Each structure stands twice: as structure tokens, then as C-alpha cells.
């Protein structure tokens, strides 16, 4: 669990998350495209698309993060 008051811990997590996405961008975008219903990714609001991408990076490429946590965090971000 991250201590949100520890900026270095939060910074390191952010770097790890963005790196996981950057290293797996093609796979993540292909997964999103295959899982979507009638929407094209280009039609999604950019912030929603980016939150979905980061959630996929957490869920699929950061095994220390439970999938339920990745989904919950993405939903919370979307609510904000």
C-alpha cells in the first residue's frame, strides 16, 4: 500500500506504471480494441482512454497489483 505522503514512493510507482504502459503499449491498445463493443478507441474521451490504458498496464503487467485494485482505482479516477 502506498503512503501518499511519501512523495518518492508515489513518484517511483508512477514511473513504474508509465514504464509498464510504454513497454506494452501495442499489446494494451490491441486488447482494448478487441474488448470494446461498438466504440472505436479514437471516439473515446482521451482521459477515459488513458485511464483505461493505465488500468490495463497495472492489471496485466504489474503482478504485485491485484486486478481488483487496478479496476477500482480506474473507476475512482473516472468519477473524479
ChimeraX commands (.cxc) that place a marker at each C-alpha (Angstrom):
marker #1 position 0.00,0.00,0.00 radius 0.5
marker #1 position 1.37,3.40,-0.96 radius 0.5
marker #1 position 1.81,6.09,1.64 radius 0.5
marker #1 position 0.55,9.11,-0.29 radius 0.5
marker #1 position 2.60,11.40,1.96 radius 0.5
marker #1 position 5.81,9.76,0.77 radius 0.5
marker #1 position 6.41,11.60,-2.50 radius 0.5
marker #1 position 9.38,9.44,-3.51 radius 0.5
marker #1 position 7.28,6.26,-3.15 radius 0.5
marker #1 position 4.47,7.77,-5.23 radius 0.5
marker #1 position 6.98,9.03,-7.81 radius 0.5
marker #1 position 8.60,5.58,-8.09 radius 0.5
marker #1 position 5.19,3.93,-8.53 radius 0.5
marker #1 position 4.25,6.43,-11.23 radius 0.5
marker #1 position 7.49,5.77,-13.09 radius 0.5
marker #1 position 6.89,2.02,-12.84 radius 0.5
marker #1 position 3.30,2.38,-14.09 radius 0.5
marker #1 position 4.14,4.62,-17.04 radius 0.5
marker #1 position 7.07,2.35,-17.94 radius 0.5
marker #1 position 4.80,-0.72,-17.86 radius 0.5
marker #1 position 2.42,1.04,-20.25 radius 0.5
marker #1 position 5.17,2.34,-22.55 radius 0.5
marker #1 position 6.81,-1.09,-22.83 radius 0.5
marker #1 position 3.48,-2.80,-23.60 radius 0.5
marker #1 position 1.55,-0.09,-25.44 radius 0.5
marker #1 position 0.81,-2.13,-28.56 radius 0.5
marker #1 position -0.48,-5.13,-26.59 radius 0.5
marker #1 position -2.61,-2.94,-24.33 radius 0.5
marker #1 position -4.14,-0.99,-27.21 radius 0.5
marker #1 position -4.83,-4.22,-29.13 radius 0.5
marker #1 position -6.55,-5.68,-26.07 radius 0.5
marker #1 position -8.71,-2.56,-25.63 radius 0.5
marker #1 position -9.64,-2.58,-29.32 radius 0.5
marker #1 position -10.63,-6.25,-29.16 radius 0.5
marker #1 position -12.64,-5.82,-25.94 radius 0.5
marker #1 position -14.61,-2.72,-26.89 radius 0.5
marker #1 position -18.14,-3.04,-28.18 radius 0.5
marker #1 position -19.25,-0.64,-30.93 radius 0.5
marker #1 position -16.91,2.20,-29.99 radius 0.5
marker #1 position -13.70,3.00,-31.79 radius 0.5
marker #1 position -10.85,3.93,-29.47 radius 0.5
marker #1 position -10.49,7.24,-31.30 radius 0.5
marker #1 position -14.07,8.17,-30.26 radius 0.5
marker #1 position -13.35,7.70,-26.56 radius 0.5
marker #1 position -12.65,10.79,-24.47 radius 0.5
marker #1 position -8.87,10.95,-24.23 radius 0.5
marker #1 position -8.75,10.96,-20.41 radius 0.5
marker #1 position -11.01,7.87,-20.26 radius 0.5
marker #1 position -8.84,6.11,-22.82 radius 0.5
marker #1 position -5.68,6.96,-20.87 radius 0.5
marker #1 position -7.17,5.78,-17.56 radius 0.5
marker #1 position -8.17,2.52,-19.25 radius 0.5
marker #1 position -4.65,2.11,-20.65 radius 0.5
marker #1 position -3.04,2.64,-17.25 radius 0.5
marker #1 position -5.50,0.25,-15.59 radius 0.5
marker #1 position -4.58,-2.41,-18.16 radius 0.5
marker #1 position -0.87,-1.80,-17.55 radius 0.5
marker #1 position -1.43,-2.29,-13.82 radius 0.5
marker #1 position -3.67,-5.33,-14.21 radius 0.5
marker #1 position -1.64,-7.19,-16.83 radius 0.5
marker #1 position 1.98,-6.13,-16.32 radius 0.5
marker #1 position 2.32,-5.30,-12.61 radius 0.5
marker #1 position 1.68,-8.60,-10.82 radius 0.5
marker #1 position 2.06,-7.02,-7.39 radius 0.5
marker #1 position -1.14,-5.01,-8.05 radius 0.5
marker #1 position -4.34,-7.07,-7.65 radius 0.5
marker #1 position -6.62,-6.77,-10.68 radius 0.5
marker #1 position -9.50,-5.68,-8.43 radius 0.5
marker #1 position -7.37,-2.79,-7.14 radius 0.5
marker #1 position -6.43,-1.69,-10.66 radius 0.5
marker #1 position -10.10,-1.69,-11.69 radius 0.5
marker #1 position -11.22,0.13,-8.54 radius 0.5
marker #1 position -8.58,2.84,-8.97 radius 0.5
marker #1 position -9.58,3.35,-12.61 radius 0.5
marker #1 position -13.24,3.70,-11.66 radius 0.5
marker #1 position -12.35,6.18,-8.89 radius 0.5
marker #1 position -10.31,8.27,-11.33 radius 0.5
marker #1 position -13.19,8.31,-13.80 radius 0.5
marker #1 position -15.56,9.52,-11.09 radius 0.5
marker #1 position -13.30,12.47,-10.36 radius 0.5
marker link #1:1,2 radius 0.2
marker link #1:2,3 radius 0.2
marker link #1:3,4 radius 0.2
marker link #1:4,5 radius 0.2
marker link #1:5,6 radius 0.2
marker link #1:6,7 radius 0.2
marker link #1:7,8 radius 0.2
marker link #1:8,9 radius 0.2
marker link #1:9,10 radius 0.2
marker link #1:10,11 radius 0.2
marker link #1:11,12 radius 0.2
marker link #1:12,13 radius 0.2
marker link #1:13,14 radius 0.2
marker link #1:14,15 radius 0.2
marker link #1:15,16 radius 0.2
marker link #1:16,17 radius 0.2
marker link #1:17,18 radius 0.2
marker link #1:18,19 radius 0.2
marker link #1:19,20 radius 0.2
marker link #1:20,21 radius 0.2
marker link #1:21,22 radius 0.2
marker link #1:22,23 radius 0.2
marker link #1:23,24 radius 0.2
marker link #1:24,25 radius 0.2
marker link #1:25,26 radius 0.2
marker link #1:26,27 radius 0.2
marker link #1:27,28 radius 0.2
marker link #1:28,29 radius 0.2
marker link #1:29,30 radius 0.2
marker link #1:30,31 radius 0.2
marker link #1:31,32 radius 0.2
marker link #1:32,33 radius 0.2
marker link #1:33,34 radius 0.2
marker link #1:34,35 radius 0.2
marker link #1:35,36 radius 0.2
marker link #1:36,37 radius 0.2
marker link #1:37,38 radius 0.2
marker link #1:38,39 radius 0.2
marker link #1:39,40 radius 0.2
marker link #1:40,41 radius 0.2
marker link #1:41,42 radius 0.2
marker link #1:42,43 radius 0.2
marker link #1:43,44 radius 0.2
marker link #1:44,45 radius 0.2
marker link #1:45,46 radius 0.2
marker link #1:46,47 radius 0.2
marker link #1:47,48 radius 0.2
marker link #1:48,49 radius 0.2
marker link #1:49,50 radius 0.2
marker link #1:50,51 radius 0.2
marker link #1:51,52 radius 0.2
marker link #1:52,53 radius 0.2
marker link #1:53,54 radius 0.2
marker link #1:54,55 radius 0.2
marker link #1:55,56 radius 0.2
marker link #1:56,57 radius 0.2
marker link #1:57,58 radius 0.2
marker link #1:58,59 radius 0.2
marker link #1:59,60 radius 0.2
marker link #1:60,61 radius 0.2
marker link #1:61,62 radius 0.2
marker link #1:62,63 radius 0.2
marker link #1:63,64 radius 0.2
marker link #1:64,65 radius 0.2
marker link #1:65,66 radius 0.2
marker link #1:66,67 radius 0.2
marker link #1:67,68 radius 0.2
marker link #1:68,69 radius 0.2
marker link #1:69,70 radius 0.2
marker link #1:70,71 radius 0.2
marker link #1:71,72 radius 0.2
marker link #1:72,73 radius 0.2
marker link #1:73,74 radius 0.2
marker link #1:74,75 radius 0.2
marker link #1:75,76 radius 0.2
marker link #1:76,77 radius 0.2
marker link #1:77,78 radius 0.2
marker link #1:78,79 radius 0.2
marker link #1:79,80 radius 0.2
view
